[in-house]
């Protein structure tokens, strides 16, 4: 079951759970969480009273909740692996938050007269 495309033009992360050995009860809980999120996302998509911005915000919120609930199902070691994958994915796709620019030094700063 694939997630909805990432909003705001960002690329979707790879399957962060690929390669994890999940127990049957973990698989069942994750499936239930994803089904609940899917129904919430469908309700948001079908709500014609929401502005596109509000619908996008709600969808992102439900997806964040889904991710948090799924992380709770995982063991501490599995959580660590997923968080490392998330960090690696973010590092490979995101631009620096604040681009570097030259800072004026003492010689370049005008002095008040």
Buried (B, 14 or more C-beta within 10 A) or exposed (E): EEBBEEEEEEEEBEEBBEEBEBEEEBEEBBEEBBEBBBEBBEEBEEEEEBEEEEBBBBBBEBBEBBBEBBBEBBEEEBBEBBEEBBEEBEEEEEEEEEEEEEEEEEEEEEEEE
